[in-house]
């Protein structure tokens, strides 16, 4: 999405439907029952924030998410309480957990960081070949411990760019940073298939999701368009996405959350009353989808568990 360009105005979306329009913000567009019950509702959990992003569920029983312009990572607990987890936070965007449960954050201050168990923040990446990164946006951890992240220019001015391209990178535990691709216009959300043989990356400018084959050495090949997500950009674009254990892909898009099968077939849409930025699986069974959108956070119960952060499957 068009990240953190001040001033930010929460874009409220029109309701979408796969077959018909619904008349309430709480209703959802038709989604196959295997994924979602017909009576499932989108529930607003918190509002009044500035611009929410990067949700990730901590198995201790709480949700972490970013508020980019507020320079804050918040902690939301299931009793409805909201607290500051980290501030300042480098204008945080995407978050995930690594294999040890440590928070990995893509930040608009041009850094990729790890928050240690004692709260200390370690900078993992801020330069490539001596030049500053653009604005690390979203992040996913592979089961071998390597971290894949996108680096579009959202959050910086054109004259601040040093690289001249917008890349997809791999950070390895030994500190090596590898450029995997620099051909996308606005690489944004990023997620692995359950077997980690495919990597999905959204292009917010092109309104589509691309998929890459992941080679044995962790590099990418065979880039192609996986799915198109047309629609009014001010109501949401392909941005954050997550994958369930069956390989279905859930992506932000115009009007809400779009759900695709592993073959790219549109399975349905979940209407959300604000422009969706990102998603996370949560709760004990990882069958609740948490949604950051506009200045709020939402959730909806689903029937298939999602992939847990930091590992290839549940």
N, C-alpha and C positions, 0 to 999 in steps of 0.2 A: 504494500500500500504506500501512499505518499506520506512517508513518515515525518512527523515532528517538524512541520513547516509552520512557524508562528505567523499570525495567530491561529490556533487550532480551534475549529468549531466542530462539535460532535455532529456527525452526519446521520440523521435519522432515516432509516430505510423504509421503502414501501414493502408491503407484504408480497412475497412471491409464493407461487404454488406450481407444482409440476403439472397439475391438471386443472385446478380452479383456485380462485382467490379466497383466502380466509378473511374473516371480518374482525378478528381480534389479534392483538399483538401476542397473546399467550398461545395461540394456536400454531400448529406446525403444518408445513406442506406434507403431502403424502410421502411416506417413506415405507419401504417394505417392512412388514411386521417382524421379520427375523432380526432387524436392526432396532426398531423402535415401536413401542406400543402405540396404538391410535390415540389413547388418552394422555400420552406423555405431554407435559407442558414445560415451556421455558420459564424458569423462575429467576427473578432478579434478586441478587444477593446483597449488592452494595452499589451505591451511586454517589454522585457529587464529586467524583474524582476528575482529573484533568484529561488524561489520555492513557487508557489502560492497554497493556500488552503483556506478552511473555508469561502466561500462567504455567505453573508446574506444581504438581502435587507432591508434598513430602510425606513419605509413608508413616511418619509420626502422627499424622492426622490433621494437616493443615495445608492451605494453598498459599503459595507465594506468587506474586505477580508484580509487574513493573507499572509505574506511572512515569512516562518519559519526561514531560516538562516539569513534573514535581521533583525529579531527580531522586526518586524513592523506589525501593522495593518494599511492598507491603506484605503482611502476613494476615490471612483471613482464616479464622477458625470456624468450625461447624456450629459453634454457639452464636455465630453472627458477629463476633468481635473483630475489629480491624486494628492492626497495630503496625508501626514502622519496624521493618526488619533491618533495613540498611538505608542510611541517608548521611551524607551524599552517596550516590551510587553510579556516577558517571553517565547520567541520563540513560538508564538501563532500558534494553529492549527485550530480546528473546532470552529465555532462561531454560535450563535443563539441569539434570543431575548426572554426575559421573558414576562410575561403578562403585565408588566408595560413599555415595550419597552426598557429595559436595556440590554446591551450587555453581554452575557454569553460566556466565552472563555475557551476552553480546551487548556492547555499550556504544552509545553515540558519541562518547568522548574518544572514540577511535581505538578502543581496547577490547580484548577478549580476556575475561578474568575468571578466577576460581576463588570462591569464598571457603576458606579452610574451616575445620571444625571449631577452631578457637575464635573464629570471626575475622581473622586476618585475611586481607584480600591480596591474592597473588596475580600479577599481570602475566598472562600466558602469551599473548601476541599483541603487538601494536605496530609492527613494521613488517614489510615484505621486501627483501633485497634492499634494505636501507631506507625505503620510502614508507611514509605513514599510511596505514590502512585508511580506507574511506570512512566507514561508519558501520562496524559489525552489527548485523541485524538479527539473524536467527541462527540457532545452533542445535545440533543433535550429536549424541555420543554413540559410537559404535561399540560393539561388545568387546573389541580388542583394546578399548580405552582411548582410541583416537577420536578427536573432536572435529566435526565438519561444520563449517559456518559460512554464511553469505556476507558479502561486503558491498552493498550498494552505497550511493552517496547521500541517502536521506539524513538530514541533520547537519550537513556541512554546506558551505558555499562552494560554488564552482571553482573559485580561485584558491580554495584550500586543498583541492584534489592534487595528489602527487603521483598517483599510479597511472592515470589515464585509461583505466578500465575498471570494471566491476566484477569481482571474482567470486568463485567458490573455492574454499581452502580446506586443507586437512592439517590439523595440529596433532602431532604424535607425542606420546608420553616422554620421548627423549628431547623434546623441544623443537624438533624439525617442523617447519611450516612449508607445505607444498601447495602451489597453485594448481588447482584441478581443472578449472575452466574459466575463461574470461570472455565468452562470446554472448552471454545473456545481457539483455538491456537493463533489467532491474531484478537481479536475483534476490529472492526474499525468503519465504518460508521453506523449510527443509525437513525431510523425514525419510527414514529407511523403510523398505518392505520388511515383513517379519523375518525373512531369511537373510536379509542384508545384501541381497544380490542386486537390488535396485535402489537408486536414490532419487527421490522426487524433489524438485525445486520449482517453486512458483516464480513466475515473471509477472510482476504487478503491472508493468507497462504494456505487455503484450496480452494480458488477460488470459493467460494459459498456464498450465503446469507442464513442465518438461520432466522426462524420466531418463536416467542414465543407467547403464549397466556398470556394476562395481567389479573391477578386476581383482584378482587374488592379491595384488600388491596394494589395494586400497584406492587406486586411481580410477578415473571414470572414462567410459567410452560409450559410443553409440547414442548420442544425444538425439532425442526426438520428442515431439509434442505428445503428451499423454492425454490431456483433456483441455478443452476450451471452456472458459467461463465468461461468456459475454454478459453485458448489462451495464447500467449506469455506474460509472466509477465512483461517484460521490455517495453511492449506497453500499460501497464495498468492492474490493478487488481480491484476486488471488493473493493471499498473504500467508498467514500462519496455517499449518496443517498438521494433522496427526493421522496415525494408521492403527487400525484395530488388529487383533490377533488373526483374523481371517484375511487380512490384506486389503480391506476396504480403506479408501482414502477419504478423509474429512477435511475440507478446505474452506476457509473464508471465501466469500464471493459476494456478488451484488445481491443484497437482500438477506443474507444470512450464511448458513453453513451448507455447502454442497457436498453430497456424498457420492463417491464413485466406487465401482467394483475394481478389482485388480486389473481387469481388461479395459477400463476406462468408460464403462457404461454408467450413466447417471442413474443412481438408485433413488434419489429424492433430495429434498431440500428442507432444512429446518429454518423457519423464519425467525429472525431476531430483530427487535425494534431499534437497534442502533447498528452502525457499521462495524462489522466483526473484524477484529485484528488477529486474534490467535486463539488456540484451543489447548486443552490438557485433559488427560484422563485422570480420574481421581476416585476417592473413597476406597474402602478396603478391597472391594472386588474390581476396582478400576473400570466400572461400568457407568460411571457418571461423567458426562462431558462438561467440563468447565469452559466458559467462553468469556474472553475479554472483548468488549465492544464499546466504542465511544468513551463515555466517562463512567462506565459501569462494569460489573461482572455478573454473569449469569451461569446457570447450570441446567442440565436436563438429563434424566435417567435414560439409559439405552440398554440393549439386550446383549451386546457383545463387548467383551472386555477389550480395553486398549493395550497397546504395548507400553510397558513401564519404561520410564527414562533410564538410560544407562545400560540397557540390556536388550537383546534381540527379540525376546518374547517373554510372556509371563511365566 
